[in-house]
Amino acid sequence: MKWFHVITLMFSLQVGKVLLLSRCHAAKHVFITPKVLKQKRMYEGQREQLYQQQFNLENAAFTTQAIQDSVVQVQAMQAAGTELKKAFKAKELDINAIEKLQDEMSDLMDISNEINETLGQSYGVPDEIDESELMGELDALEDELANEATESEVPSYLQEPDMGLPDAPQATPAQDEYGLPMKA
């Protein structure tokens, strides 16, 4: 039993030592805490200042880039304006010449339409044509052609005249077992 008491005593000494240390440590922290809080606030303030400085620098860089872009845009607009002025001074873009050309093109189109109308006139065809009458004539022609086709297989204009020529030979040469012609 003695060894149990020794271990218990040692354990209680250890617990007492830890309690004593924790009380001392807690007392030290009570006195240090306001100092640590002040340092923490100071560091947080410095961090916020750095963030604000970074924001200000980025904003200044953005503004600088925007101004540079604006300068490039103005230069491009000036160059385009100069080119447009040169182009409008050119003979090809004279508004009077363009209007005159447009009138000439319109006149030429009118003449072309008149020519096409003249060429499209029909000769000997009455102005009032009955479409049903034309369809009837077409049907009659189709019937005639159908009758000719049934009378003879080959129309007369496609038949060959008999010239008294001999018929082509019809004999087939002898074949081997593979169906190829044999040599004589």
Backbone as JSON Lines, residues from 0, in Angstrom:
{"i":0,"aa":"M","n":[0.81,-1.18,0.0],"ca":[0.0,0.0,0.0],"c":[0.86,1.25,0.0]}
{"i":1,"aa":"K","n":[2.04,1.14,0.47],"ca":[2.9,2.31,0.54],"c":[3.16,2.88,-0.85]}
{"i":2,"aa":"W","n":[3.38,2.06,-1.76],"ca":[3.68,2.58,-3.12],"c":[2.49,3.36,-3.68]}
{"i":3,"aa":"F","n":[1.24,3.0,-3.33],"ca":[0.07,3.73,-3.78],"c":[0.06,5.13,-3.18]}
{"i":4,"aa":"H","n":[0.4,5.26,-1.91],"ca":[0.45,6.57,-1.25],"c":[1.55,7.44,-1.84]}
{"i":5,"aa":"V","n":[2.63,6.82,-2.17],"ca":[3.74,7.58,-2.77],"c":[3.3,8.14,-4.11]}
{"i":6,"aa":"I","n":[2.66,7.34,-4.91],"ca":[2.21,7.8,-6.24],"c":[1.15,8.88,-6.06]}
{"i":7,"aa":"T","n":[0.24,8.73,-5.15],"ca":[-0.8,9.72,-4.91],"c":[-0.18,11.02,-4.45]}
{"i":8,"aa":"L","n":[0.76,10.96,-3.55],"ca":[1.44,12.15,-3.08],"c":[2.18,12.84,-4.21]}
{"i":9,"aa":"M","n":[2.86,12.07,-5.02],"ca":[3.57,12.65,-6.16],"c":[2.57,13.31,-7.13]}
{"i":10,"aa":"F","n":[1.47,12.66,-7.34],"ca":[0.47,13.2,-8.25],"c":[-0.1,14.5,-7.7]}
{"i":11,"aa":"S","n":[-0.41,14.54,-6.42],"ca":[-0.96,15.75,-5.81],"c":[0.08,16.87,-5.82]}
{"i":12,"aa":"L","n":[1.36,16.56,-5.66],"ca":[2.4,17.58,-5.77],"c":[2.44,18.15,-7.19]}
{"i":13,"aa":"Q","n":[2.34,17.28,-8.16],"ca":[2.36,17.72,-9.56],"c":[1.16,18.62,-9.84]}
{"i":14,"aa":"V","n":[-0.02,18.23,-9.36],"ca":[-1.22,19.03,-9.57],"c":[-1.07,20.37,-8.88]}
{"i":15,"aa":"G","n":[-0.57,20.39,-7.72],"ca":[-0.36,21.64,-7.0],"c":[0.61,22.54,-7.74]}
{"i":16,"aa":"K","n":[1.67,21.95,-8.25],"ca":[2.66,22.72,-9.0],"c":[2.03,23.34,-10.25]}
{"i":17,"aa":"V","n":[1.23,22.55,-10.95],"ca":[0.56,23.05,-12.15],"c":[-0.41,24.16,-11.78]}
{"i":18,"aa":"L","n":[-1.16,24.0,-10.73],"ca":[-2.1,25.04,-10.3],"c":[-1.36,26.32,-9.94]}
{"i":19,"aa":"L","n":[-0.25,26.18,-9.23],"ca":[0.54,27.33,-8.85],"c":[1.07,28.04,-10.08]}
{"i":20,"aa":"L","n":[1.6,27.27,-11.02],"ca":[2.12,27.87,-12.25],"c":[1.01,28.54,-13.06]}
{"i":21,"aa":"S","n":[-0.13,27.91,-13.1],"ca":[-1.22,28.49,-13.9],"c":[-1.7,29.79,-13.28]}
{"i":22,"aa":"R","n":[-1.69,29.85,-11.93],"ca":[-2.11,31.1,-11.28],"c":[-1.1,32.19,-11.55]}
{"i":23,"aa":"C","n":[0.16,31.88,-11.5],"ca":[1.21,32.86,-11.79],"c":[1.12,33.3,-13.24]}
{"i":24,"aa":"H","n":[0.92,32.33,-14.1],"ca":[0.83,32.63,-15.53],"c":[-0.39,33.5,-15.82]}
{"i":25,"aa":"A","n":[-1.5,33.2,-15.14],"ca":[-2.72,33.99,-15.31],"c":[-2.51,35.4,-14.79]}
{"i":26,"aa":"A","n":[-1.79,35.54,-13.72],"ca":[-1.53,36.86,-13.16],"c":[-0.67,37.67,-14.12]}
{"i":27,"aa":"K","n":[0.32,37.03,-14.71],"ca":[1.18,37.74,-15.67],"c":[0.36,38.19,-16.87]}
{"i":28,"aa":"H","n":[-0.53,37.35,-17.34],"ca":[-1.33,37.69,-18.51],"c":[-2.31,38.81,-18.22]}
{"i":29,"aa":"V","n":[-2.74,38.91,-17.0],"ca":[-3.65,40.0,-16.66],"c":[-2.92,41.32,-16.82]}
{"i":30,"aa":"F","n":[-1.68,41.36,-16.47],"ca":[-0.93,42.6,-16.59],"c":[-0.45,42.83,-18.01]}
{"i":31,"aa":"I","n":[-0.25,41.78,-18.79],"ca":[0.26,41.91,-20.15],"c":[-0.89,42.17,-21.13]}
{"i":32,"aa":"T","n":[-2.06,41.76,-20.88],"ca":[-3.18,41.82,-21.8],"c":[-3.44,43.21,-22.34]}
{"i":33,"aa":"P","n":[-3.47,44.26,-21.52],"ca":[-3.69,45.59,-22.11],"c":[-2.56,45.97,-23.06]}
{"i":34,"aa":"K","n":[-1.35,45.58,-22.77],"ca":[-0.22,45.89,-23.64],"c":[-0.35,45.13,-24.97]}
{"i":35,"aa":"V","n":[-0.74,43.85,-24.87],"ca":[-0.9,43.04,-26.08],"c":[-2.06,43.58,-26.92]}
{"i":36,"aa":"L","n":[-3.13,43.98,-26.27],"ca":[-4.26,44.54,-26.99],"c":[-3.88,45.83,-27.71]}
{"i":37,"aa":"K","n":[-3.06,46.64,-27.07],"ca":[-2.61,47.87,-27.71],"c":[-1.75,47.55,-28.93]}
{"i":38,"aa":"Q","n":[-0.86,46.56,-28.8],"ca":[-0.02,46.15,-29.94],"c":[-0.91,45.59,-31.08]}
{"i":39,"aa":"K","n":[-1.9,44.8,-30.67],"ca":[-2.8,44.22,-31.68],"c":[-3.52,45.32,-32.44]}
{"i":40,"aa":"R","n":[-4.04,46.3,-31.7],"ca":[-4.74,47.42,-32.36],"c":[-3.78,48.2,-33.25]}
{"i":41,"aa":"M","n":[-2.56,48.39,-32.79],"ca":[-1.57,49.12,-33.58],"c":[-1.27,48.36,-34.88]}
{"i":42,"aa":"Y","n":[-1.08,47.04,-34.78],"ca":[-0.8,46.23,-35.97],"c":[-1.99,46.23,-36.93]}
{"i":43,"aa":"E","n":[-3.19,46.12,-36.38],"ca":[-4.37,46.16,-37.23],"c":[-4.5,47.51,-37.93]}
{"i":44,"aa":"G","n":[-4.2,48.59,-37.21],"ca":[-4.23,49.94,-37.82],"c":[-3.2,50.05,-38.94]}
{"i":45,"aa":"Q","n":[-2.0,49.52,-38.69],"ca":[-0.97,49.55,-39.73],"c":[-1.39,48.72,-40.95]}
{"i":46,"aa":"R","n":[-2.02,47.57,-40.68],"ca":[-2.49,46.72,-41.78],"c":[-3.54,47.47,-42.61]}
{"i":47,"aa":"E","n":[-4.47,48.14,-41.95],"ca":[-5.49,48.9,-42.65],"c":[-4.87,50.04,-43.46]}
{"i":48,"aa":"Q","n":[-3.85,50.69,-42.9],"ca":[-3.16,51.75,-43.63],"c":[-2.49,51.19,-44.88]}
{"i":49,"aa":"L","n":[-1.86,50.01,-44.75],"ca":[-1.22,49.38,-45.91],"c":[-2.25,49.02,-46.97]}
{"i":50,"aa":"Y","n":[-3.39,48.48,-46.53],"ca":[-4.46,48.16,-47.49],"c":[-4.94,49.42,-48.21]}
{"i":51,"aa":"Q","n":[-5.11,50.5,-47.46],"ca":[-5.56,51.75,-48.06],"c":[-4.51,52.3,-49.04]}
{"i":52,"aa":"Q","n":[-3.23,52.21,-48.67],"ca":[-2.17,52.66,-49.57],"c":[-2.14,51.82,-50.83]}
{"i":53,"aa":"Q","n":[-2.31,50.51,-50.68],"ca":[-2.34,49.63,-51.85],"c":[-3.52,49.99,-52.75]}
{"i":54,"aa":"F","n":[-4.68,50.24,-52.16],"ca":[-5.85,50.63,-52.93],"c":[-5.6,51.93,-53.67]}
{"i":55,"aa":"N","n":[-5.01,52.9,-52.98],"ca":[-4.73,54.2,-53.61],"c":[-3.75,54.04,-54.77]}
{"i":56,"aa":"L","n":[-2.72,53.19,-54.6],"ca":[-1.75,52.98,-55.69],"c":[-2.41,52.29,-56.89]}
{"i":57,"aa":"E","n":[-3.24,51.29,-56.61],"ca":[-3.93,50.6,-57.7],"c":[-4.89,51.54,-58.42]}
{"i":58,"aa":"N","n":[-5.56,52.39,-57.65],"ca":[-6.47,53.36,-58.25],"c":[-5.7,54.36,-59.11]}
{"i":59,"aa":"A","n":[-4.55,54.79,-58.65],"ca":[-3.71,55.72,-59.42],"c":[-3.21,55.05,-60.7]}
{"i":60,"aa":"A","n":[-2.81,53.79,-60.61],"ca":[-2.34,53.06,-61.79],"c":[-3.48,52.89,-62.79]}
{"i":61,"aa":"F","n":[-4.68,52.59,-62.3],"ca":[-5.84,52.45,-63.19],"c":[-6.14,53.77,-63.88]}
{"i":62,"aa":"T","n":[-6.11,54.86,-63.13],"ca":[-6.38,56.18,-63.7],"c":[-5.33,56.53,-64.75]}
{"i":63,"aa":"T","n":[-4.07,56.23,-64.45],"ca":[-2.99,56.5,-65.4],"c":[-3.21,55.71,-66.69]}
{"i":64,"aa":"Q","n":[-3.56,54.44,-66.57],"ca":[-3.81,53.61,-67.75],"c":[-5.0,54.14,-68.54]}
{"i":65,"aa":"A","n":[-6.05,54.58,-67.84],"ca":[-7.23,55.12,-68.51],"c":[-6.87,56.39,-69.29]}
{"i":66,"aa":"I","n":[-6.03,57.22,-68.71],"ca":[-5.61,58.45,-69.4],"c":[-4.78,58.11,-70.63]}
{"i":67,"aa":"Q","n":[-3.87,57.15,-70.49],"ca":[-3.07,56.72,-71.65],"c":[-3.97,56.16,-72.75]}
{"i":68,"aa":"D","n":[-4.96,55.39,-72.38],"ca":[-5.9,54.86,-73.37],"c":[-6.67,55.99,-74.05]}
{"i":69,"aa":"S","n":[-7.05,57.0,-73.27],"ca":[-7.78,58.15,-73.83],"c":[-6.91,58.9,-74.83]}
{"i":70,"aa":"V","n":[-5.63,59.05,-74.51],"ca":[-4.71,59.74,-75.42],"c":[-4.61,58.96,-76.73]}
{"i":71,"aa":"V","n":[-4.49,57.65,-76.64],"ca":[-4.41,56.81,-77.85],"c":[-5.69,56.93,-78.67]}
{"i":72,"aa":"Q","n":[-6.84,56.95,-77.99],"ca":[-8.11,57.09,-78.69],"c":[-8.21,58.43,-79.4]}
{"i":73,"aa":"V","n":[-7.79,59.49,-78.75],"ca":[-7.84,60.83,-79.36],"c":[-6.91,60.87,-80.57]}
{"i":74,"aa":"Q","n":[-5.73,60.28,-80.45],"ca":[-4.81,60.25,-81.58],"c":[-5.41,59.47,-82.75]}
{"i":75,"aa":"A","n":[-6.05,58.37,-82.46],"ca":[-6.69,57.57,-83.52],"c":[-7.82,58.36,-84.17]}
{"i":76,"aa":"M","n":[-8.59,59.08,-83.36],"ca":[-9.68,59.89,-83.92],"c":[-9.13,61.01,-84.79]}
{"i":77,"aa":"Q","n":[-8.04,61.61,-84.38],"ca":[-7.42,62.67,-85.19],"c":[-6.92,62.11,-86.52]}
{"i":78,"aa":"A","n":[-6.27,60.95,-86.48],"ca":[-5.77,60.33,-87.71],"c":[-6.94,59.96,-88.62]}
{"i":79,"aa":"A","n":[-8.01,59.41,-88.06],"ca":[-9.18,59.06,-88.86],"c":[-9.81,60.31,-89.46]}
{"i":80,"aa":"G","n":[-9.88,61.39,-88.69],"ca":[-10.44,62.64,-89.19],"c":[-9.63,63.18,-90.37]}
{"i":81,"aa":"T","n":[-8.32,63.12,-90.23],"ca":[-7.44,63.59,-91.32],"c":[-7.65,62.75,-92.58]}
{"i":82,"aa":"E","n":[-7.72,61.43,-92.4],"ca":[-7.93,60.55,-93.56],"c":[-9.29,60.79,-94.2]}
{"i":83,"aa":"L","n":[-10.32,61.01,-93.37],"ca":[-11.65,61.27,-93.92],"c":[-11.67,62.6,-94.69]}
{"i":84,"aa":"K","n":[-11.0,63.6,-94.17],"ca":[-10.94,64.89,-94.89],"c":[-10.27,64.72,-96.24]}
{"i":85,"aa":"K","n":[-9.17,63.95,-96.27],"ca":[-8.48,63.69,-97.54],"c":[-9.4,62.93,-98.5]}
{"i":86,"aa":"A","n":[-10.12,61.94,-97.97],"ca":[-10.99,61.13,-98.81],"c":[-12.15,61.96,-99.37]}
{"i":87,"aa":"F","n":[-12.7,62.86,-98.57],"ca":[-13.82,63.67,-99.04],"c":[-13.37,64.73,-100.04]}
{"i":88,"aa":"K","n":[-12.1,65.11,-100.0],"ca":[-11.58,66.05,-100.98],"c":[-11.29,65.38,-102.31]}
{"i":89,"aa":"A","n":[-11.22,64.07,-102.3],"ca":[-10.91,63.32,-103.52],"c":[-12.05,63.46,-104.52]}
{"i":90,"aa":"K","n":[-11.71,63.35,-105.8],"ca":[-12.66,63.49,-106.88],"c":[-13.73,62.4,-106.84]}
{"i":91,"aa":"E","n":[-13.36,61.21,-106.35],"ca":[-14.28,60.08,-106.34],"c":[-15.45,60.29,-105.39]}
{"i":92,"aa":"L","n":[-15.29,61.12,-104.36],"ca":[-16.35,61.31,-103.38],"c":[-17.03,62.67,-103.51]}
{"i":93,"aa":"D","n":[-16.98,63.27,-104.68],"ca":[-17.68,64.52,-104.91],"c":[-19.17,64.21,-105.0]}
{"i":94,"aa":"I","n":[-19.98,64.83,-104.14],"ca":[-21.4,64.5,-104.05],"c":[-22.11,64.79,-105.36]}
{"i":95,"aa":"N","n":[-21.71,65.86,-106.06],"ca":[-22.35,66.18,-107.33],"c":[-22.04,65.09,-108.36]}
{"i":96,"aa":"A","n":[-20.81,64.63,-108.37],"ca":[-20.43,63.57,-109.32],"c":[-21.17,62.27,-108.98]}
{"i":97,"aa":"I","n":[-21.34,62.0,-107.71],"ca":[-22.05,60.78,-107.29],"c":[-23.52,60.86,-107.71]}
{"i":98,"aa":"E","n":[-24.15,62.01,-107.49],"ca":[-25.55,62.17,-107.91],"c":[-25.7,62.05,-109.42]}
{"i":99,"aa":"K","n":[-24.75,62.64,-110.16],"ca":[-24.79,62.54,-111.63],"c":[-24.63,61.08,-112.06]}
{"i":100,"aa":"L","n":[-23.71,60.36,-111.44],"ca":[-23.5,58.95,-111.75],"c":[-24.75,58.14,-111.42]}
{"i":101,"aa":"Q","n":[-25.4,58.44,-110.32],"ca":[-26.64,57.74,-109.93],"c":[-27.73,57.99,-110.97]}
{"i":102,"aa":"D","n":[-27.85,59.23,-111.44],"ca":[-28.85,59.55,-112.48],"c":[-28.54,58.79,-113.77]}
{"i":103,"aa":"E","n":[-27.27,58.76,-114.16],"ca":[-26.88,58.04,-115.37],"c":[-27.2,56.56,-115.26]}
{"i":104,"aa":"M","n":[-26.93,55.98,-114.09],"ca":[-27.22,54.56,-113.88],"c":[-28.72,54.3,-113.97]}
{"i":105,"aa":"S","n":[-29.51,55.19,-113.42],"ca":[-30.97,55.05,-113.48],"c":[-31.44,55.11,-114.93]}
{"i":106,"aa":"D","n":[-30.9,56.06,-115.7],"ca":[-31.27,56.17,-117.12],"c":[-30.88,54.9,-117.88]}
{"i":107,"aa":"L","n":[-29.68,54.38,-117.62],"ca":[-29.23,53.16,-118.3],"c":[-30.11,51.97,-117.94]}
{"i":108,"aa":"M","n":[-30.54,51.89,-116.7],"ca":[-31.44,50.8,-116.28],"c":[-32.78,50.91,-116.99]}
{"i":109,"aa":"D","n":[-33.29,52.15,-117.15],"ca":[-34.55,52.35,-117.87],"c":[-34.42,51.9,-119.32]}
{"i":110,"aa":"I","n":[-33.3,52.29,-119.96],"ca":[-33.07,51.89,-121.36],"c":[-32.97,50.38,-121.46]}
{"i":111,"aa":"S","n":[-32.28,49.75,-120.53],"ca":[-32.14,48.29,-120.53],"c":[-33.5,47.62,-120.38]}
{"i":112,"aa":"N","n":[-34.35,48.14,-119.53],"ca":[-35.7,47.59,-119.35],"c":[-36.52,47.74,-120.63]}
{"i":113,"aa":"E","n":[-36.41,48.88,-121.3],"ca":[-37.13,49.09,-122.56],"c":[-36.67,48.09,-123.62]}
{"i":114,"aa":"I","n":[-35.35,47.85,-123.68],"ca":[-34.81,46.9,-124.66],"c":[-35.34,45.5,-124.36]}
{"i":115,"aa":"N","n":[-35.32,45.1,-123.1],"ca":[-35.81,43.77,-122.72],"c":[-37.3,43.62,-123.02]}
{"i":116,"aa":"E","n":[-38.08,44.67,-122.8],"ca":[-39.51,44.61,-123.13],"c":[-39.71,44.46,-124.62]}
{"i":117,"aa":"T","n":[-38.92,45.19,-125.42],"ca":[-39.03,45.12,-126.87],"c":[-38.65,43.72,-127.36]}
{"i":118,"aa":"L","n":[-37.56,43.18,-126.83],"ca":[-37.13,41.84,-127.24],"c":[-38.09,40.77,-126.76]}
{"i":119,"aa":"G","n":[-38.81,41.01,-125.71],"ca":[-39.72,40.03,-125.16],"c":[-41.09,40.02,-125.8]}
{"i":120,"aa":"Q","n":[-41.33,40.9,-126.79],"ca":[-42.63,40.91,-127.44],"c":[-42.81,39.65,-128.26]}
{"i":121,"aa":"S","n":[-44.01,39.15,-128.29],"ca":[-44.3,37.95,-129.07],"c":[-44.94,38.36,-130.4]}
{"i":122,"aa":"Y","n":[-44.67,37.59,-131.4],"ca":[-45.18,37.86,-132.74],"c":[-46.33,36.93,-133.05]}
{"i":123,"aa":"G","n":[-47.41,37.46,-133.52],"ca":[-48.54,36.66,-133.96],"c":[-49.29,35.99,-132.83]}
{"i":124,"aa":"V","n":[-49.04,36.33,-131.61],"ca":[-49.77,35.76,-130.49],"c":[-50.75,36.82,-130.0]}
{"i":125,"aa":"P","n":[-51.98,36.48,-129.94],"ca":[-52.94,37.47,-129.49],"c":[-52.69,37.87,-128.04]}
{"i":126,"aa":"D","n":[-53.13,39.07,-127.72],"ca":[-52.92,39.59,-126.36],"c":[-53.71,38.8,-125.32]}
{"i":127,"aa":"E","n":[-54.91,38.36,-125.72],"ca":[-55.75,37.62,-124.78],"c":[-55.65,36.13,-125.1]}
{"i":128,"aa":"I","n":[-54.88,35.4,-124.32],"ca":[-54.69,33.97,-124.53],"c":[-55.39,33.24,-123.4]}
{"i":129,"aa":"D","n":[-56.19,32.26,-123.8],"ca":[-56.91,31.46,-122.82],"c":[-56.0,30.31,-122.39]}
{"i":130,"aa":"E","n":[-55.68,30.26,-121.12],"ca":[-54.77,29.24,-120.63],"c":[-55.37,27.84,-120.72]}
{"i":131,"aa":"S","n":[-56.65,27.73,-120.5],"ca":[-57.28,26.4,-120.59],"c":[-57.22,25.88,-122.02]}
{"i":132,"aa":"E","n":[-57.3,26.78,-123.0],"ca":[-57.2,26.38,-124.41],"c":[-55.79,25.85,-124.7]}
{"i":133,"aa":"L","n":[-54.78,26.53,-124.19],"ca":[-53.39,26.09,-124.37],"c":[-53.17,24.74,-123.71]}
{"i":134,"aa":"M","n":[-53.7,24.54,-122.54],"ca":[-53.55,23.26,-121.84],"c":[-54.22,22.14,-122.62]}
{"i":135,"aa":"G","n":[-55.36,22.45,-123.24],"ca":[-56.04,21.45,-124.06],"c":[-55.18,21.02,-125.25]}
{"i":136,"aa":"E","n":[-54.53,22.02,-125.9],"ca":[-53.65,21.7,-127.03],"c":[-52.45,20.86,-126.57]}
{"i":137,"aa":"L","n":[-51.91,21.18,-125.4],"ca":[-50.78,20.43,-124.88],"c":[-51.18,18.98,-124.58]}
{"i":138,"aa":"D","n":[-52.34,18.81,-124.0],"ca":[-52.83,17.45,-123.73],"c":[-53.01,16.67,-125.03]}
{"i":139,"aa":"A","n":[-53.52,17.32,-126.07],"ca":[-53.72,16.64,-127.36],"c":[-52.38,16.21,-127.95]}
{"i":140,"aa":"L","n":[-51.36,17.07,-127.85],"ca":[-50.02,16.71,-128.35],"c":[-49.45,15.53,-127.57]}
{"i":141,"aa":"E","n":[-49.64,15.53,-126.25],"ca":[-49.15,14.41,-125.45],"c":[-49.85,13.11,-125.82]}
{"i":142,"aa":"D","n":[-51.15,13.17,-126.11],"ca":[-51.89,11.99,-126.54],"c":[-51.35,11.47,-127.86]}
{"i":143,"aa":"E","n":[-51.07,12.38,-128.8],"ca":[-50.51,11.98,-130.09],"c":[-49.18,11.27,-129.93]}
{"i":144,"aa":"L","n":[-48.33,11.8,-129.1],"ca":[-47.02,11.19,-128.86],"c":[-47.19,9.83,-128.19]}
{"i":145,"aa":"A","n":[-48.12,9.69,-127.29],"ca":[-48.36,8.42,-126.64],"c":[-48.85,7.38,-127.64]}
{"i":146,"aa":"N","n":[-49.7,7.78,-128.58],"ca":[-50.21,6.86,-129.61],"c":[-49.07,6.39,-130.5]}
{"i":147,"aa":"E","n":[-48.18,7.29,-130.88],"ca":[-47.04,6.91,-131.72],"c":[-46.14,5.92,-130.98]}
{"i":148,"aa":"A","n":[-45.97,6.11,-129.7],"ca":[-45.1,5.23,-128.92],"c":[-45.7,3.84,-128.81]}
{"i":149,"aa":"T","n":[-47.01,3.7,-128.74],"ca":[-47.62,2.38,-128.64],"c":[-47.66,1.67,-129.97]}
{"i":150,"aa":"E","n":[-47.71,2.42,-131.07],"ca":[-47.74,1.79,-132.4],"c":[-46.43,1.11,-132.72]}
{"i":151,"aa":"S","n":[-45.34,1.74,-132.46],"ca":[-44.05,1.13,-132.75],"c":[-43.1,1.46,-131.61]}
{"i":152,"aa":"E","n":[-42.29,0.49,-131.33],"ca":[-41.35,0.67,-130.23],"c":[-40.37,1.8,-130.52]}
{"i":153,"aa":"V","n":[-39.84,1.82,-131.71],"ca":[-38.86,2.83,-132.08],"c":[-39.53,3.77,-133.08]}
{"i":154,"aa":"P","n":[-39.5,5.07,-132.8],"ca":[-40.11,5.99,-133.76],"c":[-39.39,5.9,-135.11]}
{"i":155,"aa":"S","n":[-40.1,6.29,-136.14],"ca":[-39.57,6.15,-137.49],"c":[-38.3,6.97,-137.7]}
{"i":156,"aa":"Y","n":[-38.21,8.09,-137.08],"ca":[-37.02,8.92,-137.27],"c":[-35.8,8.34,-136.56]}
{"i":157,"aa":"L","n":[-36.0,7.35,-135.68],"ca":[-34.87,6.72,-135.01],"c":[-34.54,5.34,-135.6]}
{"i":158,"aa":"Q","n":[-35.33,4.85,-136.54],"ca":[-35.09,3.54,-137.12],"c":[-33.98,3.64,-138.16]}
{"i":159,"aa":"E","n":[-33.11,2.6,-138.19],"ca":[-32.01,2.58,-139.14],"c":[-32.5,2.0,-140.47]}
{"i":160,"aa":"P","n":[-32.07,2.61,-141.56],"ca":[-32.49,2.06,-142.87],"c":[-31.74,0.75,-143.14]}
{"i":161,"aa":"D","n":[-32.37,-0.16,-143.87],"ca":[-31.76,-1.45,-144.21],"c":[-30.83,-1.23,-145.4]}
{"i":162,"aa":"M","n":[-29.52,-1.44,-145.2],"ca":[-28.52,-1.19,-146.24],"c":[-28.0,-2.5,-146.83]}
{"i":163,"aa":"G","n":[-28.51,-3.61,-146.45],"ca":[-28.1,-4.89,-146.98],"c":[-26.79,-5.38,-146.42]}
{"i":164,"aa":"L","n":[-26.44,-4.97,-145.25],"ca":[-25.19,-5.42,-144.63],"c":[-25.42,-6.74,-143.92]}
{"i":165,"aa":"P","n":[-24.36,-7.58,-143.89],"ca":[-24.53,-8.85,-143.18],"c":[-24.62,-8.63,-141.68]}
{"i":166,"aa":"D","n":[-25.25,-9.58,-141.03],"ca":[-25.36,-9.5,-139.56],"c":[-24.01,-9.82,-138.93]}
{"i":167,"aa":"A","n":[-23.79,-9.33,-137.76],"ca":[-22.55,-9.59,-137.03],"c":[-22.53,-11.04,-136.58]}
{"i":168,"aa":"P","n":[-21.34,-11.68,-136.56],"ca":[-21.28,-13.08,-136.13],"c":[-21.72,-13.21,-134.68]}
{"i":169,"aa":"Q","n":[-22.4,-14.31,-134.4],"ca":[-22.94,-14.54,-133.08],"c":[-22.24,-15.67,-132.34]}
{"i":170,"aa":"A","n":[-21.27,-16.31,-132.96],"ca":[-20.62,-17.45,-132.33],"c":[-19.77,-17.0,-131.15]}
{"i":171,"aa":"T","n":[-19.78,-17.83,-130.14],"ca":[-18.95,-17.53,-128.97],"c":[-17.8,-18.51,-128.96]}
{"i":172,"aa":"P","n":[-16.6,-18.05,-128.69],"ca":[-15.45,-18.95,-128.69],"c":[-15.56,-19.95,-127.54]}
{"i":173,"aa":"A","n":[-14.84,-21.03,-127.68],"ca":[-14.84,-22.06,-126.64],"c":[-14.21,-21.5,-125.37]}
{"i":174,"aa":"Q","n":[-14.75,-21.94,-124.24],"ca":[-14.27,-21.4,-122.95],"c":[-13.73,-22.53,-122.1]}
{"i":175,"aa":"D","n":[-12.74,-22.17,-121.29],"ca":[-12.2,-23.18,-120.37],"c":[-13.07,-23.25,-119.13]}
{"i":176,"aa":"E","n":[-12.6,-24.0,-118.13],"ca":[-13.39,-24.22,-116.92],"c":[-13.63,-22.95,-116.11]}
{"i":177,"aa":"Y","n":[-12.8,-21.9,-116.35],"ca":[-12.93,-20.65,-115.61],"c":[-13.76,-19.63,-116.38]}
{"i":178,"aa":"G","n":[-14.21,-19.96,-117.56],"ca":[-15.01,-19.06,-118.37],"c":[-14.19,-18.15,-119.23]}
{"i":179,"aa":"L","n":[-12.89,-18.44,-119.38],"ca":[-12.01,-17.63,-120.24],"c":[-11.96,-18.28,-121.62]}
{"i":180,"aa":"P","n":[-11.79,-17.45,-122.71],"ca":[-11.71,-18.03,-124.06],"c":[-10.45,-18.89,-124.19]}
{"i":181,"aa":"M","n":[-10.61,-20.0,-124.93],"ca":[-9.47,-20.9,-125.16],"c":[-8.8,-20.52,-126.47]}
{"i":182,"aa":"K","n":[-7.5,-20.75,-126.52],"ca":[-6.75,-20.48,-127.75],"c":[-7.02,-21.6,-128.74]}
{"i":183,"aa":"A","n":[-7.1,-21.2,-130.02],"ca":[-7.37,-22.21,-131.05],"c":[-6.11,-22.88,-131.51]}
